[in-house]
Amino acid sequence: MPESDLDLLLAAALEAGKIACRHWRENPKVWDKGADGPVSEADYEVDAFLKGTLRAARPDYGWLSEETPDTPETRAGLRLFVIDPIDGTRAFIEGERTWAHSIAVVEDGTPVAGVVHLPVHEKTYAAAAGHGATLNGALVRASDRSEITGSTFLAPRVSFDQQHWKGEVPHVKRAFRPSLAYRLCLVAEGRYDGMMTLRPTWEWDVAAGSLIATEAGTTVTDRRGRPLVFNNADPRLDGIIAAGAPLHAEVTRRMA
């Protein structure tokens, strides 16, 4: 019996982790992509491995990855892989522990399978549409908090500047992680009540994490409260907000 998309992604993510860890804290080669930040030889090696492995298993699926040149031909087909070989490349290069592989399958603009794997933390988050979300095989569930005051949020400091809010800026306990995919998963796990970024967000950073968060009971939208749609001509989303439904409604109501 053919393996499911999720099984395929899980196996590929674990192997990708082994490849990346061979370079982690081993002074990998690094190149500067200008406004897009740095990229390491580990990013390229993981990308090549994932592309070869996943497309060999699903040759009719399209491909969208941070480290692969994007053309309309690579995205042809009903389904496509949406990949960030290493989400949190700066943290990876600096020898920090919090970086992740973000791997998703998108169908008709919606993620249907996703894995976020953090090799150093030995954490693997996974979800398939309609089947819930897991961390290392155990089901996870998002926070049901409804009050924004005193809630815990993963967000850049700028997200809570006055210009982004109507009236008083809400008082929250703010934290940060370098990987957007991991931030979504921490909300899915219930360790934080919500996350947000108001800047344009690359699809590959959040495709897998948005499905995991949604399957854990979180409402995930762009910064204006609109549903996320993937595989756009310009693969950038208008920011992202994730929180349980009552808290998400309160956040979007209060934002300017």
Secondary structure, 3 states (H helix, E strand, C coil): CCCCHHHHHHHHHHHHHHHHHHHCCCCCCEEECHHHCEEEHHHHHHHHHHHHHHHHHCCCCEEEECCCCCCHHHHCCCEEEEEEEEECHHHHHCCCCCCEEEEEEEECCEEEEEEEEECCCCEEEEEECCCCEEECCEECCCCCCCCCCCCEEECCHHHHCHHHECCCCCCCEEECCCCHHHHHHHHHCCCCCEEEECCCEEHHHHHHHHHHHHHCCEEEECCCCCECCCCCCCCEECCEEEEEHHHHHHHHHHEC
